[in-house]
Amino acid sequence: MNAIGPYSPYVRKGGFIFVSGQLGIDEEGRIAGDIEKQTRKAIENLIAVVEEAGGSTENIVKVTVYLKDIADFNLMNKVYSEYFVKNPPARTTVGVASLPKEALVELDAVVKV
């Protein structure tokens, strides 16, 4: 995963992996589409970083979801629930004024290793 700014996609510290915010962008840096497509791609990007860092989705303990429009909560939640079915991590969802690349959703995570 390539960061779109001067930061690491993840940092391992004290038995945890801290995953930086992941957008719903493809390998060429294009935004995936509507909120459902962006959520799906952002989660897939998040999972790829977790696995690259040596973690697994079962060990994700906390996710923060940033939504450009909190009215998209139900659509985001529908997609999110497909990925975190059994023992989902703790989660916070917040509405924000804007996100990089005019994205609709961004996710970050904390993973126990």
PyMOL commands that set and color helices and strands:
alter all, ss='L'
color gray80, all
select helices_A, chain A and resi 35-52+57-59+70-83+100-102
alter helices_A, ss='H'
color red, helices_A
select strands_A, chain A and resi 10-13+16-23+60-67+90-95+105-112
alter strands_A, ss='S'
color yellow, strands_A
deselect
rebuild
show_as cartoon
